[in-house]
Amino acid sequence: MLLTFSACIDEKAPKGRFEKIATAYCECTAKLATLNREAQSANPGQLNSFFQKMQDEYSKAKECTATIIGQFGHLKGAELDSVNVLLKTQCPDLADKREQLQELLGE
């Protein structure tokens, strides 16, 4: 009985951790997602400007996610998948971008 209780506590701890990571990740990368959406509908003459803005914003997102890594550590593959599931509801524009998630939070 005690073993089952301990397992329940262990299951809740990572979930809370992943929720915090997902929320912080959404905040860190929100402007990058907005710029990406805008660039997709921009005319070709504006793309260089958008790419420069996106590069600058990516650098800011990288710095921001470094604080997430500092608090929660780098994420392993399965952990990235768990965070991605939460991103689908918290910030859908950032979900299913495994490569970006890996670059910003992964090992």
C-alpha positions in Angstrom: 0.0 0.0 0.0 2.8 2.4 0.8 4.5 1.7 -2.5 1.3 2.6 -4.4 1.1 5.9 -2.5 4.7 6.7 -3.3 4.1 6.0 -7.0 1.2 8.4 -7.0 3.4 11.2 -5.6 6.1 10.5 -8.2 3.6 10.7 -11.0 2.3 14.1 -9.8 5.8 15.6 -9.4 6.9 15.3 -13.0 3.5 16.5 -14.3 3.7 19.7 -12.3 7.3 20.1 -13.5 6.3 19.6 -17.2 3.4 22.1 -16.8 5.8 24.7 -15.4 8.3 24.1 -18.2 5.6 24.3 -20.8 4.2 27.5 -19.4 7.6 29.1 -19.2 8.5 27.9 -22.7 5.3 29.4 -24.1 6.2 32.8 -22.5 9.8 32.6 -23.8 8.9 31.8 -27.3 5.6 33.7 -27.8 7.1 36.5 -29.8 9.1 34.1 -32.0 5.9 32.3 -32.8 4.1 35.6 -33.7 7.0 36.6 -36.0 6.9 33.2 -37.7 3.2 33.6 -38.4 3.6 37.1 -39.7 6.5 36.0 -42.0 4.4 33.2 -43.5 1.9 35.8 -44.8 4.5 38.5 -45.7 5.4 39.4 -49.2 8.8 38.2 -50.5 10.3 41.7 -50.2 9.7 41.7 -46.4 11.2 38.3 -45.7 14.8 39.5 -45.0 13.4 41.9 -42.4 11.4 39.1 -40.8 14.4 36.7 -40.8 16.5 39.3 -39.0 13.8 39.9 -36.4 13.3 36.2 -36.0 17.0 35.6 -35.5 17.1 38.4 -32.8 14.0 36.9 -31.1 15.5 33.4 -31.3 18.5 34.7 -29.4 16.2 36.2 -26.7 14.2 33.0 -26.5 17.5 31.0 -26.1 18.5 33.2 -23.2 15.0 32.9 -21.6 14.9 29.1 -21.9 18.4 29.0 -20.3 16.6 30.0 -17.1 14.2 27.1 -17.5 17.1 24.7 -18.0 18.8 26.3 -14.9 15.7 25.5 -12.8 14.6 22.2 -14.3 17.6 20.8 -16.2 17.8 19.7 -19.8 15.0 17.5 -21.0 15.4 14.0 -22.4 13.5 12.8 -25.4 10.5 11.4 -23.5 10.3 14.5 -21.4 10.3 16.7 -24.6 7.3 14.6 -25.7 5.5 15.2 -22.4 6.1 18.9 -22.7 4.9 18.9 -26.3 1.6 17.4 -25.3 1.0 20.3 -22.9 2.1 22.8 -25.5 -0.8 21.6 -27.7 -3.2 23.2 -25.3 -1.1 26.0 -23.8 0.4 27.4 -27.0 -0.6 25.4 -30.0 1.6 27.5 -32.4 4.6 26.1 -30.6 3.5 22.5 -30.4 4.9 19.8 -32.7 8.1 21.7 -33.4 10.3 19.0 -32.0 13.6 20.4 -33.4 13.0 23.8 -31.9 12.0 22.3 -28.6 15.1 20.1 -28.6 17.4 23.1 -29.4 16.0 25.2 -26.7 15.4 22.7 -23.9 16.9 19.4 -24.8 20.2 17.7 -23.9 
